[in-house]
Amino acid sequence: MTSAQFPAETSADGAFVRQRYRFRDRITADGSSGFPAEAGRYHLYVSLACPWAHRAIIVRGLLGLEDTISMSVVDPVRDERDWAFREGDGHGLDPVCGFAFLSEPYLRSDPSFTGRVTVPCIWDRVTERIVTNNYPDITIDFETRFMAFHRPGAPSLYPVDLREEIDAVNAVVYEDVNNGVYRAGFSTSQEKYDTAVHALFARLDWLETRLANQRFLVGKQFTEADIRLFTTLVRFDAVYVGHFKCNIRRLVDYPNLWGYARDLYQRPGFGDTVNFDHIKRHYYMTHDHLNPSRIVPAGPLVDWSTPHDRARLG
């Protein structure tokens, strides 16, 4: 089994362990980090299949940073070689340096790099190296360090007065939901799977209750917290229920969560960034140890366009 086919290590007792991200520099508005926020300097590498990269795609679009930060999409099927840039099925060859595989900018940045190559990551055209592949920092930096480049009327996704609550919600959602589906799906022992899957559904039950009387996770408008949850929810019934054995309940079995997810999906900048073909083919064709046949299932048929009735909550 190659590192490309397996997204992280497992511990001796069968628990999923996510790799620490190698490149962790920050872009700053004043350039004090050595990486100033500038238009045309940075390039974002993403996969439409990856929930962590999907966050960056959504935030970049909502804030109107498309002309400030360019972007490339890798092919959805990650094989034993790496994430690849391909004409046709992906979005074309790398326009920045002509890379064929995403490992190339990683190795140009650090020739000794031996870890997993991940998306999203940001390339700096000036220093010709990766600034960061630490996905939580990327959207926060888009929201707080590139404010001079936000479109007029762009939403405030990380407002100062809500940051403490947003960070608290993000912490538990990450542990039990965003990363929880992986902890369940890649466990190699029954005990670790049971622990992860029950923590996941306990947190989904908590979210169902939280969203019964408020439209969004924090405050009266969608924020960074909603974007982070959305990218997991939109993949839940399509891949996590079956492929990762997260099947105690489906998203559509939660009235509030399902309505909330559709509310976000139907907004500009959310649903129009979702590519279920890339999502399903990536998961079912990349993880050979979970799906040796690499058959991509036809379903489920889920209608994301049905009315959500969430406007009643304000």
C-alpha positions in Angstrom: 0.0 0.0 0.0 1.5 3.3 -1.0 1.4 6.6 0.8 -0.8 8.0 -2.0 -3.4 5.4 -1.4 -3.4 5.7 2.4 -4.0 9.2 3.7 -2.2 8.9 7.1 -0.5 6.5 9.5 -2.3 4.3 12.0 -0.9 3.6 15.4 0.0 0.2 16.7 -3.4 -0.1 18.3 -5.2 0.6 15.0 -6.1 4.3 15.5 -5.9 6.8 12.7 -3.2 9.4 13.1 -3.2 12.5 10.9 0.2 13.7 9.6 1.5 17.0 10.9 1.7 19.5 8.0 5.2 20.3 7.0 4.9 23.9 5.6 3.4 26.3 8.2 4.5 29.8 7.3 1.9 32.6 7.3 1.0 35.3 4.9 0.6 38.7 6.6 -0.9 42.0 5.5 2.2 43.9 6.5 4.7 41.4 5.2 6.3 40.9 8.6 6.3 37.1 8.1 8.3 37.5 4.9 5.2 36.7 2.8 3.2 39.9 2.3 -0.4 39.7 1.0 0.0 40.8 -2.6 -2.2 40.4 -5.7 -0.8 37.9 -8.2 1.9 36.5 -6.0 0.3 33.3 -4.6 -1.1 30.2 -6.3 -3.5 27.9 -4.5 -3.4 24.1 -5.4 -6.6 22.2 -4.6 -8.6 19.1 -5.3 -12.4 19.4 -5.7 -12.7 16.0 -3.9 -10.8 17.1 -0.7 -12.9 18.7 2.1 -9.9 20.6 3.5 -9.2 22.1 0.0 -12.9 22.7 -0.5 -12.9 25.2 2.4 -10.3 27.3 0.6 -12.2 27.2 -2.6 -15.4 28.5 -1.0 -13.6 31.2 1.0 -11.6 32.4 -2.0 -14.8 32.8 -4.0 -17.0 34.3 -1.3 -14.3 37.0 -0.7 -13.8 37.7 -4.3 -10.1 36.8 -4.3 -10.1 35.0 -7.7 -8.1 37.7 -9.4 -5.8 38.0 -6.4 -4.9 34.4 -5.8 -4.8 32.1 -8.8 -5.8 28.4 -8.4 -5.1 25.0 -10.0 -7.2 21.8 -9.6 -5.5 18.4 -9.5 -7.0 15.2 -11.0 -9.4 13.6 -8.5 -7.9 10.1 -8.8 -4.8 10.0 -6.7 -2.7 7.0 -7.6 0.6 5.5 -6.5 2.5 8.3 -8.2 0.8 11.3 -6.6 -1.8 14.0 -7.1 -1.4 14.7 -10.9 -2.2 17.6 -13.2 -3.9 16.2 -16.3 -5.7 17.7 -19.2 -9.4 16.8 -19.5 -10.5 15.1 -16.3 -8.7 17.5 -14.0 -8.5 21.1 -14.9 -5.4 21.1 -17.0 -1.7 21.2 -16.5 0.0 23.3 -13.9 0.1 26.9 -15.2 2.7 28.2 -12.8 5.8 26.0 -13.2 4.6 23.3 -15.6 4.5 20.7 -12.8 3.2 17.3 -13.7 2.7 16.1 -10.1 2.0 18.0 -6.9 5.1 16.4 -5.3 7.3 18.6 -7.6 6.6 21.9 -5.8 7.0 20.1 -2.4 10.4 18.8 -3.4 11.4 22.1 -4.9 10.5 23.7 -1.6 12.3 21.0 0.5 14.4 18.4 -1.4 14.5 16.3 1.8 10.7 16.1 2.0 9.4 12.6 2.5 5.9 13.1 3.9 2.5 12.9 2.2 1.8 15.4 -0.4 -1.5 17.2 0.5 -3.9 19.7 -0.8 -4.6 22.6 -0.2 -1.2 24.3 -0.4 -0.1 27.7 -1.4 2.9 28.4 -3.7 4.8 31.7 -3.7 5.9 32.8 -7.1 8.6 35.2 -5.7 10.5 32.8 -3.5 9.5 29.7 -5.6 8.5 27.6 -2.6 5.4 26.4 -0.8 4.3 28.9 1.9 1.9 26.6 3.7 0.0 23.3 3.4 -1.5 23.8 6.9 -5.1 24.0 5.8 -6.6 25.7 8.9 -4.4 28.7 8.4 -5.2 29.2 4.7 -8.8 30.3 5.1 -8.1 32.4 8.1 -5.3 34.2 6.2 -7.7 34.8 3.3 -10.2 36.3 5.7 -7.9 38.4 7.8 -4.7 39.1 5.9 -6.1 39.8 2.4 -8.8 42.2 3.5 -7.5 44.9 1.2 -8.4 42.7 -1.7 -11.8 41.5 -0.6 -14.7 42.4 -3.0 -17.1 45.2 -2.0 -19.8 43.7 0.2 -17.8 40.5 0.9 -19.1 38.6 4.0 -17.3 38.8 7.3 -16.4 35.2 7.8 -14.3 35.5 10.9 -15.6 38.6 12.7 -13.5 39.7 15.7 -16.4 39.6 18.2 -17.3 36.0 17.3 -13.8 34.5 17.0 -13.6 33.0 20.4 -16.9 31.1 19.9 -16.0 30.2 16.3 -12.7 28.7 17.4 -14.4 26.8 20.2 -17.0 25.3 17.8 -14.4 24.6 15.2 -12.3 22.7 17.7 -15.0 20.1 18.6 -16.3 19.9 15.1 -12.8 19.2 13.8 -12.1 16.5 16.4 -15.4 14.6 16.2 -16.7 15.3 12.7 -14.2 16.7 10.1 -11.4 14.4 11.3 -13.9 12.0 13.0 -15.1 10.5 9.7 -11.4 9.7 8.9 -10.8 8.3 12.4 -13.7 5.9 11.8 -12.9 5.1 8.1 -9.3 4.4 8.6 -9.3 2.6 11.9 -7.8 -0.9 11.7 -9.3 -2.2 15.0 -12.9 -2.6 16.0 -12.3 -0.7 19.3 -10.9 2.4 17.6 -13.6 2.3 15.0 -16.3 2.1 17.7 -14.8 4.9 19.6 -14.6 7.2 16.6 -18.0 6.4 15.1 -19.9 6.9 18.3 -18.0 10.2 19.0 -19.0 11.3 15.5 -22.7 10.6 15.9 -22.8 12.1 19.4 -21.4 15.3 17.9 -23.9 15.2 15.0 -26.7 14.8 17.6 -25.2 17.9 19.4 -25.2 19.9 16.1 -28.8 18.8 15.4 -29.9 20.2 18.7 -27.8 23.4 18.3 -29.3 24.1 14.9 -32.9 23.6 16.0 -33.3 27.2 17.1 -30.5 29.0 15.2 -29.8 29.2 11.5 -26.0 29.1 11.7 -23.5 27.7 14.1 -22.3 31.0 15.5 -24.1 34.4 15.3 -26.7 35.4 12.8 -24.8 34.9 9.5 -22.7 32.1 8.1 -19.0 32.1 9.2 -15.8 30.2 9.0 -17.4 27.6 11.3 -20.2 26.9 8.9 -17.8 26.5 5.9 -15.7 24.0 7.8 -18.8 21.9 8.7 -20.4 22.1 5.3 -17.5 20.5 3.4 -17.9 17.4 5.6 -21.7 17.3 5.5 -21.8 17.6 1.7 -19.7 14.4 1.4 -21.4 12.6 4.2 -24.1 10.5 2.4 -22.1 10.4 -0.8 -19.0 8.7 0.6 -18.7 8.7 4.4 -21.8 6.6 5.1 -20.7 3.7 2.9 -17.0 4.1 2.2 -16.0 5.1 5.8 -18.7 3.0 7.6 -20.2 6.1 9.2 -23.6 4.5 8.8 -25.5 4.8 12.1 -27.5 7.5 10.5 -27.4 9.5 7.2 -27.3 13.2 6.9 -30.8 13.1 5.5 -32.0 11.5 8.7 -31.3 14.7 10.7 -34.0 17.2 10.0 -32.1 20.3 11.2 -28.7 19.3 9.9 -30.1 18.3 6.6 -32.0 21.6 6.2 -29.0 23.5 7.3 -26.8 21.8 4.8 -29.2 22.5 2.0 -29.5 26.1 3.1 -25.7 26.5 2.6 -25.6 24.4 -0.5 -28.2 26.6 -2.2 -26.2 29.8 -1.6 -23.9 31.2 -4.3 -20.3 30.1 -3.5 -21.3 26.8 -1.8 -23.2 24.4 -4.1 -21.6 25.7 -7.2 -18.2 24.6 -5.9 -19.4 21.0 -5.1 -18.3 18.3 -7.7 -19.8 15.0 -6.6 -18.2 13.2 -9.6 -14.7 14.2 -8.3 -15.7 13.4 -4.7 -16.9 9.9 -5.4 -14.2 8.9 -7.8 -11.5 10.2 -5.6 -12.6 8.3 -2.5 -13.7 5.1 -4.1 -10.8 4.9 -6.6 -8.0 6.0 -4.4 -8.3 3.9 -1.2 -7.6 0.5 -2.6 -7.4 -1.0 0.9 -11.1 0.0 1.5 -12.4 -0.6 -2.0 -10.1 -3.1 -3.9 -12.5 -3.3 -6.9 -12.4 0.6 -7.3 -16.0 0.4 -8.3 -17.7 3.8 -7.9 -21.3 3.4 -6.7 -24.2 4.9 -8.6 -25.9 6.4 -5.6 -27.1 7.8 -3.4 -29.6 10.0 -5.2 -30.0 13.0 -3.0 -31.9 16.2 -4.0 -30.0 19.1 -2.6 -32.4 21.6 -4.3 -35.4 20.9 -2.1 -36.7 23.7 0.1 -34.9 23.9 3.4 -37.3 26.2 5.5 -34.4 27.6 7.4 -35.3 31.3 6.7 -37.8 31.1 9.6 -34.9 31.1 12.0 -33.8 34.6 10.8 
